[in-house]
Amino acid sequence: MKLLRSFLPILFIGVFTTTVNAQEITAFSTFFGEHFYQDKEKIGWKQVESLMETNPTALKHWKTSKKQFMGAFAAQTANLGFGIWYLVNDNNDKSTTAPIIGFAGTAVVGSIFYYLSSKSKKNAILEYNDGLDKKTTFKLMPTSNENGVGLALKF
């Protein structure tokens, strides 16, 4: 019993003096989109977004990425419309100049928005991962002074 009484405080101090390290996010691009991982565990978009909320700068980049992706989606939807307009005009032997210009323009705009979205997403992940290194966690450290021996939180 005495062994348990002396071992339990040492175990308690040992558990709380270790720091908890957060895991970095890794993104892999595939044909069907991006896959996110924390170490070897695959995580979804909602989990990544909730992790981004812990870092304000990363969250700003993440939200910017989402807005830019919506712009790319809108441009590509318009691109589809111009493509259909081109096919209809081509079958009816009408002028196809305007649909071709619109098709090319929306393709360029959509590509630019998609590139910017990918860049902002990469910046968000890098900012989140950098924030993990700088983030301090608390430690419960044994301390002693003229008042006695005790435990203190160290940030």
Disulfide bonds with the S-S distance in Angstrom:
none
